[in-house]
């Protein structure tokens, strides 16, 4: 007998130790897993906030070439060659590694003539216009043809100068001196503008004609383009720019006065309308350089005070106004040159002191500065990919730098503060990560996603919390044990429903149903609680002889037919109510009378669907907490004369409060991290509106949608991981606070 007890004791001791170590290992494993996830997220996010770096790659000279004044510098896509266009019309292509002249191509210029004015369409197209001293304006294009040879070797680059509109002059202003020219072109449109010293503006507009029905006919030749020349009288101007949307013409004088003209009206009806006027620089300050930012919507104005300001047209009450949006400071010396990156909102500013600064307009930060010069710099260019900078030195020669600046548009202000984007009337929180246009500026504000996450969780908890907590109270304290054993498993079984099924039902059935029966749904939400209370009051007035026919704890069964009847009445009278009170269309009434817009897939639908998913979690934990309150405590309260409700309020709920609070926090975490219901039951529009009839976009939904289509290690990709980090930290903080509060409540009521 004693031997058997010792064996059992040893076995029990072994199981005890195994369980203790197993639980400890499991807990440590969970903590280790959380740490690994956190470290991985931080590793993916950290490069977003790393500083840019620049390394000098050497100097080189142009051999056997006269030092003619330069008009334009450009770098090819691979950052292997440099183009320099001079006033004498010489286009010289240089190898950036060796400084050797690859090719020298003269532009179409009569002998003895020179380029008087130069205008670039964009760095991406390479199309430029140049005006000669004889009044002729020509168009040419520089490009680099890439030819891939054997695998592993660098592609061969062949520079070329072509004339997409022919070598003949497209405009001629006669004997008058041309003061400014501007060009804008795309696949079908060409706009060319030139103005002389007397204010005579000449416009050339060419539109290609295409027949969509002959698009697949290889023998089809498109008809000649429709061309139009327009002469308009303006005040003398020193600079011209055509906006990227082809609707605005910017005319700027050397004094800094800018006028914005309606270019479309000029082309269509040959009339002049000035949209806006603005003084770009202060009195006593000279303009040094003006260029378009990528996209052709913003002007970068560099001045002699050492500042670069960003200007673009803002529409307030549909009135276009040229406004100063941002200002970037240098070292106080005049900015002598600027260069704009082709694909991002970056620009390089070169100060007279030799200070080279790289800025991003969206994040409003200076990414880097470099001042290691012993010669004055004259001009500067940045590669299309933003990985190379080349500057022309005074006295001939060039200096190049290798640049590493992968995520310039990211900063705390661009992620969490309002940003004034081009064409927006005011600063705003915007999430828009992609577009069909190459000139699109990604907008990465996390505020709309965070707001949408909290909005979805709020409405889900607004639906789930009262139902789950009240249901848990009734089931755990009032309901008959036999009925409880059937009801509780049934509610917990709701958690087994996949959220993708709930989202599918919410998006395809519930959302249209709510839209077509909106008055009935709102009536049900508002009046059902009142109806239940009224039913309870009426039940209390029923004679005891009849009430005793229903066993104690089974009274809730009587509510089922009442609730079904009440819901049937609400939906059956939905359309008559809509006709009587809302002129037959409640959505239109909300919009016209209250200014509340209605979207079919909205926060109300999300609240119903997510509430259905969250209810089992909150209910199960809260019900266990209430049911496990020691019975002798409530019995003692009842023995002292308290009613069941008094015992519940003063004894049971305080003791169960840690568990109830934990249930709510776990339910909140469940709602915050929900993905599939949000994807299928909302419009996924990242708007910031508390309106229950509007949709939203959440952090989790954005991660699920956009990570598969984002480029690995890109800014978009890493910002999505930053969103995941924010979501991770939010749930971690909420759960930590919940645990601290739960422990405090437990200590407070453990002595009862």
N, C-alpha and C positions, 0 to 999 in steps of 0.2 A: 504493500500500500504506500509506504513512504517513498519507495523507489519510483513508483508511478507518479506521485506528486512532484518529485524532483524533476522527472523527465518533462512533465507538463509545464513546470515552472521555467525550465530551460527553453522549451519550445516557445512559451509565451514571451520570455525575455528576448529570444532571437527575433520573433516577429515584431516585438516592440522596437528593438534597435533597427531592424530592417525598415520598418515604417518611418522611424524618426530620420534615419539617414536618407531614405528615399524622398521623403517630403522636403528635407533640407536641400538635397541635390536638385529636385524639381524647382524649388523656389529660387535657388542660385542660378539655375539654368534660365529661368524666366528673366531674372535681372540681367544676366549676361546677354541674353538675346535682345533685350531692350537697349542695352548699352551698345551692342553691335549695330542695331538699327540706327540709333542716334548718331554714332560715329560715322556710319555710311552717309547719312543725310548731310551731316556737317561737311564731310569730305566733298560731296557733290556741290554744296552751296558755297563753300569758302572761295572758290575762284571768282565768283561774282564780285567780290569786294576787294580783290587783289589789285594792286596799283599797276598801271601801265609801265612798260620799260622801253628804253630806247638805247641803241648801241650804234656808235659811228662805224660805218663800213668803208671809210676812206674818201680821198679826194681824187679827182682826175681832171684833165684838161682836154679841150677840143683841139686836136692837132691840125695845123695848116688851114685854119679857118679864120677869116676876119672877125673882129669883135663887133658885130652889128647889134643894135639894141633888140632885145627879145620882146616878143608879144605874148607867147604862151608856152608853158611847159606841161607835158603830159607823160604818164607812165603807163606801160601796158599791163594787161591783166596778170601776167606772171611776174611782174616787177623785175624784168630782166633788161628792158630797154627804155630809153628816154627820148622824147620828141621835143625839139626846140624849134619854134617858128619865129623868124626874125622879121624886121620891118622891110627888108629887101626881098621877102618872099621865099626865103630858103628854109625848107623843112629838113632838119638834120636829125637822124635817128642814131642814138648812141647806145653802146653796150654798157650797162651799169656796172658790170664786174671789171671790165678792162678799160673802159673809156674809149674804145675804138669806135670810129664812125662806121656804122653798119650800112647806112644809105643816106644819100643827100639828094633830095627831090625838090626842084624849083617849082613854085606855084605858077599858075597861068597869069603872068604879069608882063606887060609890054616892057621892052628894054628901056631903062632909064627911069621908069616909074617906081613907086614905092607904096607900101600899105599905109594908109592914113588912119583907118579905124579897123578894129578887130572885134568880133563878137562870137561867142561860143554858144551853141544850142545847149549841150550838156556834155559832161565828161563821158557819159555812157554811150551816147550816139557818136561822138567825135565829129559831128557836123559843125562847120563854122562858116561865118561870112566875113569877107574882108573888103573894105572900100579902098579904092586907089585915089591918088591925087587928081586924076582926070574925072572923078565923079562916078565911075563905074563901081557896081557892087557885084561880087562874085560869091559863089558858094562852093565849098570843097568839103572833103571828109577825110580824116586820117583813121587808119585802122591797121591792126596787126593780124595777119593771117597765120593761123597755127596749123602745122602739119605734123602729125604723129608718125614716127618711124618705128624702129625696133623697140621691143618691150624693155623698160627700165631706163631708157635714155630720155633726155629732155626733149620736148617737142621743138621743131624748128619754127622760128618766128620770122615772117617776111613782112616788113612794114610797107605800107602803100599810101598814096594820096590819090583819091578818086574824086570825080565830079558827078555827084548823083543827079544834078539838074543841068548838066552840060557846062562847057567852059565859057560860054558866052555870058556877058553881064545880064543879070536879071533886072537890075535897076540902074538908072542913070539920072543924076541930079544936075548935070550940066557943069557949068564953070564954077558954081558955088562950092565952097569948101564944106565937105561932109563933117558934121560935128559928132554924130553918134549913129550907130546902127544896132539892130537887134534881130534875132532870128529864133524861131521855134519851129520844129518839124517833128512829125511822127511818120507812121507808115503811109498815111494817106494825105496829110495836111502839111502845107508849108506856109508860114507867115514870115515875111521879111519886111523890116521897117528901116527907113533911113531919114535923117533930118539934116538940113544944111544950116549954115550960120544965120540965115534969115528966117528960120522957123518953118520952112517948107518941108512938110512930112510927106513921104511917098511910101505907100504900102503895096506889097506884092503878095497876093493870096493865090495859092494853087491847091486844088482839090482833085485827087485822083478819082476817076469814075470806074466803078466795078459793077459787073452783072453777076449776082449770086447764082443765077441759073446756069452760068457757064463756068462755074468754079472748078468742075471736074473735067472740063474739055481741054486736053493738052494742046490742041491747035487754036485755042481761043486767045486772041490778042486784045487786051483792054483798050478802050478808046482813049484818045489823048486827054490829059488832065484839063480841067476847067481853070483858067487863070484869070486874074483880075488885078488891075493896077489902079491905085487910088491916090489922088493928090489932095492933101488937107493942109490948111494953114494953122500953125500953132505958134506959141511963144518960143523963142530960141531955147533949146535944151542942150545939155552937155552929155547926157547919158540916157540910153533907152534900154528897156528890158521888157520882154514879153512874158507874161505869167505862164506857169505850167498848165493852167486850165484853159489857156488861149482866149480868155475873156477880158483880160486886163492888160493895159499898156502903161508901164511906169516911165514917166519922164522926169529926169532929175537934173537940176542945175548945179554948177560948182559951188554955189552958196549954200547948198544943202536943202533947198526947197524941192520937195517931191510932189508930183501930181499923178493921180491915178485916173486913167481914161478908160471909158467903156470901149474896148477894142472891137467887140462884136458889133456894136452900133456903128463904129467907123467903117467896118468891112461891109455891113449889110446896107446901110443907108447913107454913108459918107457924112455923118453928122458927128459933132464933137460934144461929148458930155464928160465932165470931170466928176468922178465919184468922190474923191477925197484929196485934200492937200495936207502936207505935214512937213515940218522942219526937222530934218534928220539929225542935225548937229546944232550945238549951242552957238551963240554969237561968239565970234573970235576963234572958233575951232574949225579946222579944215577937214574935209573928207579926203581920205587917202586911198581907200579901196572900197568898191561895192561889188558884191557877187550874190548870186542866188544860192541858197542852200539846196541840197539835193531835193528834187521834186518840183522846184520852181515856184514855190509858194511864199518863201521867206527871203527877205533881203538881209544880207549881212553888211553892215556899214561900219567900216574901220575909220577912226579919226586920228587927228594929230594929238589928242589928249591921252592916247593910249588905251582907248576903249573900243570894243566891238559890240554893236547893238543889233538885236534881231527885230525886224519889222515884218508884219504881215497884215493883210486885210482882215478886219473883224467886222462881222455883220451884226449890228445892233438895230433891232426893229427893221430889219431888211435894208439898212442903210450901210453900205460898205465904208469903212473907215480904216485908213492906214495907221496902225498903232505900234508903238514900241512895247515889246513884250519882255525882253530880257536884255541885260547889259553885262558884258564880261570885261573885267579889268585886266590890263597888262601891267607893265612896270612903270607907267607914266610917260614913256617915250612914244613918239608917233608910231602907229602900226603901218608899215610900209608895204606889206603884202599879206594876202590870205589865200588859202587853198582849201577847197571843200572836198570831203570824202564822197565817193560816188554813191555808196549804198546805205550809209548811215548818216545820222545828223551830227557828224563830227566836222570840225574845221581846225585848220592850223593857222595861227597868227604869228607874224614875224615882226618884232619890234625893231626900231632903229638902233637900239642898244645891242642887238644881236640875240635878244630873248626869243626863243622859239617855244610857243605854248600850244598845247593841244586841248581842245574843249569839246564837250558834248552839250548841245543845247537842251536836250530833254532832262538830263540829270543835273544840269547847271553846274557842272564841276569841271575844274581844270585837271585833266588827266595827268599831265606832266609838263615840265619845263626843261629847257636845255640851253646853256649859254656858253658852251665851249667853242668860241669862234675867235679867230685872229684876223679875219677879213670880213668886210661888210657884205651882207647878203642882199641880193637884188630881187629875187623871185623864188617861189617855192611851189612844189607839187607833191601830192600824196597819191599813192597807188590806189587802184579801185578797191582792193581788199583791205586797205588801211594798214598794210604791213611794211611799207617803204615810204620814206620821205627823201626828196632830193631838193637841194637849194642851189641856186646859181650865185656864184661868188663875184664880187666886184673885180674887174681886171681879167675876167675869163676863168673858166674852170667851174667845177661842181663839187658839192659835198653830199654824201648820201648817208642815211641812217636806216637801220633795221628797227622796226617798231612792232611791239607786242602789246596789243590793246584789245583783248577779246570781248570785254563786256563794258563798254563805256557808258551805255545808256542806263545802267543800274546804279542807283544810290538810294539812300533812305528816303529822300524827298520824292523820287520818282515812283517808289513803291507804296508809300504810305501817306503822301500829301497830294493835294490837288496840283495838277500840271496843266499848263495852258498849251494845248496842242494847236497845230496849224488848222485854220478854218473853223475853230471852235470859238463861240462868242465869249467864253470866260473859262477860267481854270476849272477842271473837273476831275473826278475819279473815273478812269476809263480802263477797262480790260478789253483789248482787241488784239489778239496775238497774230492774226494772219489776214491777208487780203489778196485779191487777184491782181493788184497793181504792184509794179516794181518800185514805184515811188512811195509806197505805203510806209508809214512810220509805226512800228509795233508799239502798243500801249500796254504796259505791264503793271498797272495799279492793282495791288492785292486787296484794296479796301472793298470794292464791289463783291469780290468772292467771299471775303470774310463776313461782310454784311449779309450776303445771301445765305451763308452757312448758319449764322445766328438766327436769321429770319425763319428759315425752314425748321430749325430746332425749336424756336419759340412756338410756332403754330402747331407743331407736332406735340409738344409738351402741353400746350393749351388744351388740346383735345384729349390727350392720353392721361395726363395727371389726375384730373377730377374723376374720370371713369375708373382708372386703375386703383387709386387710393380709396375711393368710396366703395368700390367693389371689394377690395381687400378687407376693409373694415367690416362690411356686412358679412362677408364669407367667413372671416376669422373670428368674429365675435357673436353675431346674431344668428347665422344660418344653422339649421339643423345638421348634425354630423353626417347623417345619411345623405342629405342633399349636397353637403360640402364635398363629400368624396366623389361626387359625380361632376360637380360644377368646376372645381379647381383643375382637374386634369384636362377638362375640355378647353378651358381658357389657356392653359399652358400649351395645349396642342396647337394653338394659333401661331406660336412662335416657330413651328416647323414649316410654315408656309414660306417658300422662297420669296425674297424681296423682288426678284425679277417678275414673278407672277403678280404680286401686288402692284408693282409699277405698270405692268401690262394692263391689268384691269383698271387701274386708276386713269391711265392715259387714254385707253380706247373705249371704256364704258362709263366710268364715273365722271370724267370731265365733261363729256357731252350731256350726260344726264343732269349734272348740276347746272350746266348752262341753260338747258331747256326748262328746268324746274327751279330756277333760282329763288323765287319768292317762297316756294314750299320748303326748300332747304333752310333758308334763313328763318322761316317761321318755326320749323322743327327745332333748330338750335336755340331759339329764343324762348319758346313757349313750352317745350317738353319738360325742362326742369320745374317750371311753374305747375304744369299739369301733374307731374309726379307728386309734388308737395300737396297739391289739392286732393289728389287721390288718397294720399296718406291721411289727410285731415278728415276726409269723408269716411275712410275706413275706421278711424277712431270714433266716429259718431254712430257706427253700426252697433246694434244691441250686442251685449256680451254673449248672449246665447248663440247668436249667429257667428260671432268672431271665433268662439271656441271650437266651432266645427273645423276650422283650419288649424292644423297642428302648429305649435310654436316653431318658428324658424322656417316655415314654408310660405310665409306671406308674400315673398317676392314673386312666387309663381303667378299670383293674381295680376302682377304688373304686365306680364307678357302680352295678354290680349289687349290691355289698355294701351300699351305703347304701340302695338301694331295698328290698332284702330286710330290712334292719334296721328301716326305717320301717314296712314292712308288718307285721312282727312286733309292733312297739310298738302300732300302732293295732288290730291284730287281737286282741291280748291286753289291750286297754285296759279293757274291761268286766269280764273275769275279775279283773284286778288291782283294779279298783274294788270288786268284790264281796268279795274276800279281805281287802284292807287297809283299806278305807274304808267298810265296811258298806253297800256298794251305792250310795253317793251321796257323791262326793268334795266337792262344794260344801257339802253339809250338814255333813260331817265337819270341813271347814275352819272353818266357822262355830261349831259346837258345841265342838270340841276346842281350836282355836287362836284363836278369836275373830276370824277373818279372813273378811270378807264377800266375796262373789263377784258381780261384775256382768258381764253377757255382753260388753259392749263396754268393754274394759279396756285397761290399759297394755300387757299382753302382746300383744294384738292390734295395738295401735298400734306396738309395737316391731317386730313382724313386717312390717307393711305399710310403715312408714317406713324400716325397715332395708332392705327391698327397693328402696326409692326412693333411699336414700343410698349403697348398696353401689357402684353404677357410678361415682359421683363420686369416692369415696375410692379405689376400685380403680384407676381410670384414671390418676390423678395419681401414686399410690404406685408403680404398675407402671412408669410412664415413668421415675420417679426411680431405681428399682432397675435397670431395663434399660439406662439410659444411663450407668451407672457404667463407666468405661473398662475394657475387657477385660484390658489388660496388668496392671492391679493385682491382679485375682483370679488371673490366670495366674501372676503372680510369687509369690503366696501359695501356690498349689498346687505350684509348682516347688520351693518351700522345704520341702515336706513336709506342708503343712496339708491337712486334709480339706476337702471341699466345705462342710460345715457350719461349720468353723472359719473358712474364708475368708468365708463369708456373715456370720458374727457379728462378726468382727474387722475386716473390710475393706469389704464391700459395704454393710451396714446403716449403719455410721457415716457413710459418704459420702452415702448416700441419705436419711439421717435428716431433713435440711431439707425435702425433698420429701414424705416420709411425714408429717411433722408438719403441713405445709401441707395435705395431703390430709385429715387428721383435722379440722383447724380449719375447712376449707371444708365438710366433711361436717357438722360441728356447726352451722355457720351455716345450712346447708340444712335441717337438722332443726328448728332453732329457729324458722325462718320458715315451716314447712309449715302449710298451712291446710286443704286439702280432705280430706286423710286424717283429720285430727283431727275435722273436722266430721262425717264419715260413719262413722268407726270407733270413736268414743267417745260416751259419754252427754252430753258437754259440761256436766257438773256441776262448778261451781267449788269443789271440795273439796280439802283439804290432807291427803293420805294417801299415804304412800310405798308402800302395798300395790300390788303388781303386778296384782292382780285387781280393782282399782278404776279408774274412769275419771278424767278431769281436764278442765279447760278452759284453753286457752292464750290468750295475748295476741292472736295472729293470728286465731284462731277467733272471739274476741269482737268484734274489729274487723270481720271479714267479716259476722258475723250482725247486729250491732247498729247499725252506722253507717247502713244504709239506713232503719232505722225510728226513728232518733233525730231530734229536732228540731234544726235547724241553729242553732248558737250556744248551745244549752242546755248545762247542766252535764254531762249525760250525753254529749253530742256532743263536748265539749272534753276530757272525761276519756278518751274513746276515742282522741282524738288524742294525749293524754298517754301512753296505752298504746303507740301507734305510735312515739312518741318514745323511750320506754323500750326498745322492741324495736330501733329504729334504733341507739341508743347501745350496746346490748348487742352487736349484731353488729359494730358499728364497733370497739368496744374489743377484742372477741375477735380480729377480723382484724388489728388493730394489734399486739396481743401476739403473734399467730402470726407476723407478718412480722418483728418484732424478734427472736424466738427463732430463726426460720429464718435470718436474717442472721448471728446469732451462731454457729449450728451450721455454717453454710457457711464462715465464716471459720476456725472451729476445725478443720474437716476438709479444708479446701482445700489444705493443705500435704502431705497424704498422697500 
